[in-house]
Amino acid sequence: MQVNTSSTLTVLHDGQFWVGICEQRDGSRYGACRFVFGPEPADEEVLAFVCRQWDRLDFRMRDGEGGDASEGAPVGARNPKRAQREARRTLEAARRGVGTKAQQALAAAYEERKDEHRADARDRREAEARRAFELRTLKRKRKHRGH
């Protein structure tokens, strides 16, 4: 079995900084990430970036066909206003266009990171609540000691 891997780097000015859009295609999998160069990079700087940092980039590879099907609550159990908002967003997104494949991959990676950050924050909050509860119970036990 032979797998073809291709990588591209597109350097462009986004209005404020010079940005590199890094894309990688590995068989049917596709991933993209963004790297901010800052001021306009010289050819040597771009070459050094590719040689030294390309293997450290997080491409968040996804299968080429379709996307992840999100499984949520049953359709009947959803809030009707939320369903209306989501339908409006879908129509607006269809009107605007879907963007390039690299933009879609970057958006998907951003959403994944956002979900990971939310999960980490939730875990930290729960750990802090457990710690506070343990401190309160320990304090209560110390107060009643010897009575």
C-alpha positions as CSV (number, residue, x, y, z in Angstrom):
1,M,0.0,0.0,0.0
2,Q,1.4,3.3,-1.0
3,V,0.3,6.6,0.6
4,N,1.0,9.9,-1.1
5,T,1.8,12.8,1.1
6,S,1.9,16.4,-0.2
7,S,2.4,19.6,1.7
8,T,2.0,23.2,0.7
9,L,2.9,26.5,2.4
10,T,1.1,29.6,1.3
11,V,2.5,32.9,2.6
12,L,0.1,35.8,2.5
13,H,-0.6,39.2,4.1
14,D,-3.8,39.2,6.2
15,G,-4.0,42.9,6.6
16,Q,-1.9,43.1,9.7
17,F,0.7,40.3,9.7
18,W,2.4,38.0,7.2
19,V,0.8,34.5,7.7
20,G,1.7,31.1,6.5
21,I,-1.1,28.7,5.7
22,C,0.3,25.2,6.0
23,E,-1.6,22.4,4.3
24,Q,-0.9,18.7,4.3
25,R,-2.7,15.9,2.4
26,D,-1.9,12.3,3.4
27,G,-3.9,9.9,1.2
28,S,-7.6,10.8,1.9
29,R,-6.7,12.8,5.1
30,Y,-6.3,16.6,5.0
31,G,-5.1,19.0,7.6
32,A,-4.2,22.7,7.8
33,C,-2.7,25.1,10.3
34,R,-1.7,28.7,10.5
35,F,1.6,30.2,11.4
36,V,2.1,34.0,11.9
37,F,5.5,35.3,10.7
38,G,4.9,38.9,11.7
39,P,6.8,41.2,9.4
40,E,7.4,40.2,5.8
41,P,9.6,37.1,6.0
42,A,12.7,36.8,3.8
43,D,13.2,33.6,1.7
44,E,15.8,32.4,4.2
45,E,13.3,32.8,7.1
46,V,10.6,30.8,5.2
47,L,13.2,28.1,4.4
48,A,14.3,27.9,8.0
49,F,10.7,27.7,9.2
50,V,10.1,24.7,6.8
51,C,13.3,23.0,7.8
52,R,13.1,23.4,11.5
53,Q,9.4,23.7,12.5
54,W,7.3,21.9,9.9
55,D,7.4,18.6,11.8
56,R,6.2,20.3,15.0
57,L,3.0,21.8,13.4
58,D,-0.4,20.5,14.6
59,F,-2.3,19.8,11.4
60,R,-5.3,18.1,13.0
61,M,-5.8,15.7,10.2
62,R,-9.3,14.8,9.2
63,D,-10.8,12.3,6.7
64,G,-11.5,13.9,3.3
65,E,-15.0,12.6,2.9
66,G,-17.7,14.5,4.9
67,G,-17.2,15.7,8.4
68,D,-17.9,14.5,11.9
69,A,-21.6,13.9,12.6
70,S,-22.4,15.6,15.8
71,E,-24.7,13.6,18.0
72,G,-26.8,15.7,20.4
73,A,-30.1,15.7,21.9
74,P,-33.1,14.3,20.0
75,V,-34.7,16.7,17.6
76,G,-37.9,17.0,19.5
77,A,-36.2,17.8,22.8
78,R,-34.4,20.9,21.4
79,N,-35.3,24.4,22.2
80,P,-37.3,25.9,19.3
81,K,-35.6,29.3,19.5
82,R,-32.2,27.5,19.3
83,A,-33.3,25.5,16.3
84,Q,-34.5,28.6,14.6
85,R,-31.1,30.4,15.3
86,E,-29.2,27.3,13.9
87,A,-31.3,27.2,10.8
88,R,-30.7,30.9,10.2
89,R,-27.0,30.5,10.7
90,T,-27.0,27.6,8.2
91,L,-28.8,29.7,5.6
92,E,-26.4,32.6,6.1
93,A,-23.4,30.3,5.8
94,A,-24.8,28.9,2.6
95,R,-25.3,32.4,1.2
96,R,-21.7,33.5,2.2
97,G,-20.0,30.4,0.7
98,V,-18.0,27.7,2.4
99,G,-14.5,29.1,1.9
100,T,-11.5,27.2,0.9
101,K,-10.6,23.8,2.1
102,A,-7.8,25.2,4.2
103,Q,-10.2,27.7,5.8
104,Q,-12.6,24.9,6.7
105,A,-9.8,22.8,8.2
106,L,-8.6,25.8,10.2
107,A,-12.1,26.5,11.5
108,A,-12.6,22.8,12.5
109,A,-9.2,22.8,14.3
110,Y,-10.2,26.0,16.1
111,E,-13.5,24.5,17.2
112,E,-11.7,21.4,18.5
113,R,-9.2,23.5,20.5
114,K,-12.1,25.5,21.9
115,D,-13.9,22.3,23.0
116,E,-10.7,21.0,24.5
117,H,-10.2,24.3,26.4
118,R,-13.8,24.2,27.7
119,A,-13.3,20.6,28.9
120,D,-10.1,21.5,30.6
121,A,-11.7,24.5,32.3
122,R,-14.6,22.4,33.5
123,D,-12.2,19.8,34.9
124,R,-10.2,22.5,36.7
125,R,-13.4,24.0,38.2
126,E,-14.6,20.6,39.4
127,A,-11.2,19.9,40.9
128,E,-11.2,23.2,42.7
129,A,-14.8,22.6,44.0
130,R,-13.7,19.1,45.3
131,R,-10.6,20.7,47.0
132,A,-12.8,23.4,48.6
133,F,-15.3,20.8,49.8
134,E,-12.5,18.7,51.3
135,L,-11.1,21.8,53.1
136,R,-14.5,22.6,54.5
137,T,-15.1,19.1,55.8
138,L,-11.6,19.0,57.3
139,K,-12.2,22.3,59.1
140,R,-15.5,21.1,60.4
141,K,-13.8,17.9,61.7
142,R,-11.1,20.0,63.4
143,K,-13.7,22.2,65.1
144,H,-15.6,19.2,66.6
145,R,-12.4,17.4,67.7
146,G,-12.4,16.6,71.4
147,H,-16.0,17.4,72.2
